[in-house]
Structure formats: C-alpha cells, structure tokens
Amino acid sequence: MFFKAVTLALAYATGATAHSLMHGVAVNGVDQGDGRGVYIRTPPNNSPVKDLASPDLVCNVNGGRAVSGFVQAAAGDTLTFEWFHNTRGDDIIDRSHSGPIITYIAPFTEGNGAQSIWTKIHEDGFDSSTRKWAVDKLIDNGGKIDFVLPAALAPGKYLIRQEIIAHHESNAAFNVDPARGAQFYPSCVQVEVSGTGTAVPDQNFNFNTGYTYSDPGIVFNLYTRFDSYQIPGPEVWTAANSGNGNGNGNGNGNGNGNGTPAPPTTTVTPTPTATAAPVTTTTPPRPPRPTRCPGRRLKREEPRA
C-alpha cells in the first residue's frame, strides 16, 4: 500500500512537466515540414489550459495571431498531426496523461476562434476492449494521429483545431480546485482545402459555453474502475448531417437557400485574446490508486521547455 501511494505521488509530481505541443502536419503521408509559427498558431510553451472560460481554451495562447502559411489539402485527404514534448521524436506526452484526442474545424478567422463556429470532424477516446486511451495510441504511433477530411467538405480556408485532454487531475473541477482540473492541449492549424465538395460544417459549437464543469467527459476520475468514457462536445459531423445549403437548422443561414452552400468566409469577427499566465499547480497528496493499475509505468521527465 505504501509503495502504491509513493508511486501515485510521483505520478503527480512528474505530471507537471509532461506536456505537449504540435510540431507539424503530413498530407497523405507527405510531411509538410515544421509548422510551428508557419501554419500552426503555436503557443509560447507546452503548458495546458484549464479554465473553460478562457479564450485560450480554443486555439491556446497566441491563438488570435494568424500565421502566414496554410497546409494545402483536398477534401477526402488523410491528414496526420504530429505532437511532441520538448523535441521532435521524444516521449510525446507522459502516459499518465490519459485522455481523448478530438479534432474540430471552423471557417478561417484571424481572431482567436472563441465563438460559435466549430464543428467536430474526428474523435478518439477510450477503448474498453484494450483499455487504451487515444493518448496511448498517440504515443505508440510516435506522436502521430491520422484523420480524414470529409470528402464532401466545401473548398475554402479553414482552421482545424486538435486537442488532447489529459485526465490525470480531472477528478476535481478547475473552478472548484484550481490546483486540479482537466488539462487541455489545443492547437490550431491553418488549412486551405480544395475539391468539389459542397458541404459546409454547421454545428456552430462554442468551446467556452459548450464545455462545462458538469460534463462527465471533462470532470472525470481516472482512478476509479470504469468501462466507458463519454467524449465531450457534439457528435462527429458528416456531410449527411449537415444543412446542405438550407441553413444549419438554428437560424444562421450558412446556405444560400437553393441547395448550394456558401463557401467558408473570413468574416468572423476577431475576439481579443486574453493571454493567461501559466497556472502553477501545487498538487495535494492523493489517496493511492486502485489496485487495477499496479503495472502503470511512471517516470520523471526533464523540465519542460
């Protein structure tokens, strides 16, 4: 029992530096090069965001600073987003940071995206048959995760946002205990999509209002027995459940009313980005982890960059 308590304490101690950043993108297996500050709106460090009310939750710190480049891809292409910890090819993120990986898309904006403009296009959570999380798969795959752009996606310029949600401290909500809470690692990539598709993503999800502390996919106790996990946010969007040119069903009129949707535009009003100071987490002692996890491998990490 004492050994398990010490092991769990070490997990919390090393967790503070087990963070992650996005490095780059590949299109159909072709590496597009280091995207940091080029086509990725890269934050200044690999610290997480925990405050659901912060605009940094959307595209991270610096999320409202557009960069000059765009990844060029066609609807139906496979995109691979690559993550790393401190350097490319390192340990990516500590395995203690179990959680899902979720991908959203929005019309391109030079603002921080803290508006009702997002649509979910991919998600990976917890596999009860293997008891592996999306984070485990990311690490096993060298920091890379694949997803497919919807084949019917209308051409235009977009932001694609991918996030890792780490649940090693999410047994308590951040608004109740700021030393704990789910850790969000969002990253936004500028992508220009070509093709002949006509479907305009229309879920109009807003992270600052759509993610809440009552969400079981956000406040989640990793250290109890569980057999399922509810991924936060809306269902994954497909062209079949889009408005297809007749509006999005909630009055914003994305379509033009004649069956042909309007292409994405850059008319989203930018919202000033509030740059939050890094949260210092001083983790209180925790009870020992349940005996179902005696074999979890834990390690100390180097100080974050």
Buried (B, 14 or more C-beta within 10 A) or exposed (E): EEEBBEBBBBBBEBBBBBBBBBBBBBBEEEEBEBBBEBBBBBBEEBBBBBBBBBBBBBBBBBBBBBBEBBBEBBBBBEBBBBBBBBEBEEBBBBBBBBBBBBBBBBBBBBBBBBBBBBBBBBBBBBEEEEEBBBBBBBBEEEBBBEBEBBBBBBBBBBBBBBBBBBBBBBBBBBBEBBBBBBBBBBBBBBBBBEBEBBBBBBBBBBBBEBBEBEBEBBBBEBBEEEEEBEBBBBEBBEBEEBBBBBBBEEEEEBBEEEEEBBEBEEEBEBBEBBBBEEBEBEBEEBEBBEEEBEEEEBEEBEEBE
